Structure formats: C-alpha cells, structure tokens
C-alpha cells in the first residue's frame, strides 16, 4: 500500500485580530463611491443569479 504524505500548510487558516482592535477606531472610512459601487455590483449580481429562481 502506498503511503500518503500530507503537506504542511503554507497559509494560516485562523487569524486573531484581537490585538489590533484598539486601532480600529483610527481606520479611515470607506469612500462613498466605493460603497455605491459595491451596492450596485451586489444588486446586479442578485438580478443575474435570481433569474428563473421561481
């Protein structure tokens, strides 16, 4: 029987940002144009995926 070797993970799957939380209040707000673009994209995707959804 052939032995199966497992590879070591190169990317960490669990991230703990607890130590960064104290800096969140200093992060800049999202640009209004970015929010508008994301909402439009989500709306367009919803229309595309809901076609024929019954």
DSSP file (Angstrom, degrees, kcal/mol; ACC not computed):
  #  RESIDUE AA STRUCTURE BP1 BP2  ACC     N-H-->O    O-->H-N    N-H-->O    O-->H-N    TCO  KAPPA ALPHA  PHI   PSI    X-CA   Y-CA   Z-CA
    1    1 A X              0   0    0      0, 0.0     2,-0.3     0, 0.0     0, 0.0   0.000 360.0 360.0 360.0 136.2    0.0    0.0    0.0
    2    2 A X        -     0   0    0      1,-0.1     2,-0.3     0, 0.0     0, 0.0  -0.582 360.0-124.9 -80.8 134.8    1.3    3.5   -0.9
    3    3 A X        -     0   0    0     -2,-0.3     2,-0.6     1,-0.0    -1,-0.1  -0.615  18.6-139.6 -79.0 133.4    1.9    5.9    1.9
    4    4 A X        -     0   0    0     -2,-0.3     2,-0.4     2,-0.0    -1,-0.0  -0.834  14.0-150.5 -96.1 123.8    0.1    9.2    1.5
    5    5 A X        -     0   0    0     -2,-0.6     2,-0.4     0, 0.0    -2,-0.0  -0.771   6.3-142.2 -95.0 136.3    2.2   12.2    2.6
    6    6 A X        -     0   0    0     -2,-0.4     2,-0.3     1,-0.0    -2,-0.0  -0.786  16.1-130.9 -96.8 141.1    0.4   15.3    3.9
    7    7 A X        -     0   0    0     -2,-0.4     2,-0.2     1,-0.1     3,-0.0  -0.639  21.3-111.1 -90.6 147.7    1.8   18.7    3.0
    8    8 A X        -     0   0    0     -2,-0.3     2,-0.2     1,-0.1    -1,-0.1  -0.559  39.9-107.6 -72.8 138.3    2.4   21.4    5.6
    9    9 A X        -     0   0    0     -2,-0.2    -1,-0.1     1,-0.1     3,-0.0  -0.490  26.3-166.7 -70.4 133.2    0.0   24.3    5.3
   10   10 A X  S    S+     0   0    0     -2,-0.2     2,-0.4     1,-0.1    -1,-0.1   0.665  72.8  56.2 -91.8 -19.6    1.6   27.4    3.8
   11   11 A X  S    S-     0   0    0      2,-0.0     2,-0.3     0, 0.0    -1,-0.1  -0.945  85.1-122.7-119.4 133.6   -1.2   29.7    4.7
   12   12 A X        -     0   0    0     -2,-0.4    -2,-0.0     1,-0.1     3,-0.0  -0.565  17.7-163.4 -72.8 131.7   -2.6   30.2    8.2
   13   13 A X  S    S+     0   0    0     -2,-0.3     2,-0.5     1,-0.1    -1,-0.1   0.673  71.8  58.1 -90.1 -19.6   -6.3   29.4    8.3
   14   14 A X        -     0   0    0      2,-0.0     2,-0.4     0, 0.0    -1,-0.1  -0.952  63.9-172.8-119.0 125.9   -7.1   31.1   11.6
   15   15 A X        -     0   0    0     -2,-0.5     2,-0.6    -3,-0.0    -2,-0.0  -0.957   9.0-160.8-119.7 135.1   -6.4   34.8   12.2
   16   16 A X        +     0   0    0     -2,-0.4     3,-0.4     1,-0.1     4,-0.0  -0.934  12.8 174.1-117.5 108.5   -6.8   36.5   15.6
   17   17 A X    >>  +     0   0    0     -2,-0.6     3,-1.6     1,-0.2     4,-0.8   0.209  44.7 114.5 -97.7  14.5   -7.1   40.3   15.2
   18   18 A X  G >4 S+     0   0    0      1,-0.3     3,-1.0     2,-0.2     4,-0.4   0.876  74.1  53.8 -54.0 -42.5   -7.8   40.9   18.9
   19   19 A X  G 34 S+     0   0    0     -3,-0.4    -1,-0.3     1,-0.2     3,-0.2   0.694 108.3  51.4 -69.6 -16.5   -4.5   42.8   19.4
   20   20 A X  G X4 S+     0   0    0     -3,-1.6     3,-2.2     1,-0.2     4,-0.5   0.576  82.9  91.8 -92.6 -11.4   -5.4   45.2   16.5
   21   21 A X  G X< S+     0   0    0     -3,-1.0     3,-1.3    -4,-0.8     4,-0.4   0.822  76.0  63.7 -56.7 -35.2   -8.9   46.1   17.8
   22   22 A X  G 3  S+     0   0    0     -4,-0.4    -1,-0.3     1,-0.3     3,-0.2   0.685 103.5  49.8 -65.1 -15.8   -7.7   49.1   19.7
   23   23 A X  G X  S+     0   0    0     -3,-2.2     3,-1.7     1,-0.1     4,-0.4   0.526  83.0  91.3 -98.6  -7.8   -6.7   50.7   16.4
   24   24 A X  G X  S+     0   0    0     -3,-1.3     3,-1.5    -4,-0.5    -1,-0.1   0.839  78.5  61.7 -59.4 -34.6  -10.0   50.1   14.5
   25   25 A X  G 3  S+     0   0    0     -4,-0.4    -1,-0.3     1,-0.3    -2,-0.1   0.708 102.3  53.6 -66.9 -16.5  -11.4   53.5   15.5
   26   26 A X  G <  S+     0   0    0     -3,-1.7    -1,-0.3     2,-0.1    -2,-0.2   0.501  81.8 111.0 -93.8  -5.5   -8.5   55.2   13.7
   27   27 A X  S <  S-     0   0    0     -3,-1.5    -3,-0.0    -4,-0.4     2,-0.0  -0.458  76.0-108.5 -71.5 140.9   -9.1   53.4   10.4
   28   28 A X        -     0   0    0     -2,-0.1    -1,-0.1     1,-0.1     3,-0.1  -0.305  34.5-105.9 -67.6 152.8  -10.4   55.7    7.6
   29   29 A X        -     0   0    0      1,-0.1     2,-0.2    -2,-0.0    -1,-0.1  -0.325  41.1 -94.8 -69.9 159.0  -14.0   55.4    6.5
   30   30 A X        -     0   0    0      1,-0.1     2,-0.1     2,-0.1    -1,-0.1  -0.523  45.5-102.1 -72.6 144.4  -14.7   53.8    3.2
   31   31 A X    >>  -     0   0    0     -2,-0.2     4,-1.7     1,-0.1     3,-0.9  -0.469  25.6-127.5 -66.2 136.0  -15.1   56.2    0.3
   32   32 A X  H 3> S+     0   0    0      1,-0.3     4,-2.4     2,-0.2     5,-0.2   0.851 109.9  57.0 -54.3 -37.0  -18.8   56.8   -0.6
   33   33 A X  H 3> S+     0   0    0      1,-0.2     4,-2.2     2,-0.2    -1,-0.3   0.851 104.5  52.9 -63.8 -33.0  -18.1   56.0   -4.2
   34   34 A X  H <> S+     0   0    0     -3,-0.9     4,-2.4     2,-0.2    -1,-0.2   0.917 108.8  48.5 -67.8 -43.6  -16.8   52.6   -3.1
   35   35 A X  H  X S+     0   0    0     -4,-1.7     4,-2.5     1,-0.2    -2,-0.2   0.928 111.8  50.0 -61.0 -45.5  -19.9   51.8   -1.1
   36   36 A X  H  X S+     0   0    0     -4,-2.4     4,-2.4     1,-0.2    -2,-0.2   0.907 110.8  49.5 -59.8 -42.7  -22.1   52.8   -4.1
   37   37 A X  H  X S+     0   0    0     -4,-2.2     4,-2.5     2,-0.2    -1,-0.2   0.908 111.3  48.6 -64.2 -42.7  -20.1   50.6   -6.4
   38   38 A X  H  X S+     0   0    0     -4,-2.4     4,-2.6     2,-0.2    -2,-0.2   0.911 112.3  48.3 -64.9 -42.0  -20.3   47.6   -4.1
   39   39 A X  H  X S+     0   0    0     -4,-2.5     4,-2.4     2,-0.2    -2,-0.2   0.907 112.8  48.0 -65.3 -41.3  -24.1   48.0   -3.7
   40   40 A X  H  X S+     0   0    0     -4,-2.4     4,-2.7    -5,-0.2    -2,-0.2   0.921 112.6  49.0 -64.7 -43.4  -24.6   48.3   -7.4
   41   41 A X  H  X S+     0   0    0     -4,-2.5     4,-2.6     2,-0.2    -2,-0.2   0.922 112.2  48.1 -62.2 -44.3  -22.4   45.3   -8.1
   42   42 A X  H  X S+     0   0    0     -4,-2.6     4,-2.5     2,-0.2    -1,-0.2   0.908 112.4  49.2 -62.8 -41.8  -24.3   43.2   -5.4
   43   43 A X  H  X S+     0   0    0     -4,-2.4     4,-2.1     2,-0.2    -2,-0.2   0.922 112.4  47.7 -63.4 -44.1  -27.7   44.4   -6.9
   44   44 A X  H  X S+     0   0    0     -4,-2.7     4,-1.8     1,-0.2    -2,-0.2   0.897 112.5  49.0 -63.9 -41.1  -26.5   43.4  -10.4
   45   45 A X  H  X S+     0   0    0     -4,-2.6     4,-2.6     2,-0.2     5,-0.2   0.902 109.1  53.0 -65.6 -40.0  -25.3   40.0   -9.3
   46   46 A X  H  X S+     0   0    0     -4,-2.5     4,-2.0     1,-0.2    -2,-0.2   0.915 108.4  50.3 -61.7 -42.6  -28.5   39.4   -7.4
   47   47 A X  H  X S+     0   0    0     -4,-2.1     4,-0.5     1,-0.2    -1,-0.2   0.894 112.8  47.0 -61.5 -40.0  -30.5   40.1  -10.6
   48   48 A X  H  < S+     0   0    0     -4,-1.8     3,-0.5     1,-0.2    -2,-0.2   0.889 116.5  41.9 -70.0 -40.2  -28.3   37.7  -12.6
   49   49 A X  H  < S+     0   0    0     -4,-2.6    -1,-0.2     1,-0.2    -2,-0.2   0.721 110.2  56.9 -82.8 -19.9  -28.4   34.9  -10.1
   50   50 A X  H >< S+     0   0    0     -4,-2.0     3,-2.3    -5,-0.2    -1,-0.2   0.548  75.1 121.4 -88.5  -6.5  -32.1   35.2   -9.3
   51   51 A X  T 3< S+     0   0    0     -4,-0.5    -3,-0.0    -3,-0.5    -4,-0.0  -0.374  88.8   3.1 -60.0 124.8  -33.2   34.8  -12.9
   52   52 A X  T 3  S+     0   0    0     -2,-0.1    -1,-0.3     1,-0.1    -2,-0.1   0.662  86.8 138.1  74.4  15.5  -35.5   31.8  -13.1
   53   53 A X    <         0   0    0     -3,-2.3    -2,-0.1     1,-0.1    -1,-0.1   0.556 360.0 360.0 -73.3  -6.0  -35.4   31.3   -9.4
   54   54 A X              0   0    0     -4,-0.2    -1,-0.1     0, 0.0    -3,-0.1   0.454 360.0 360.0  85.1 360.0  -39.1   30.6   -9.4
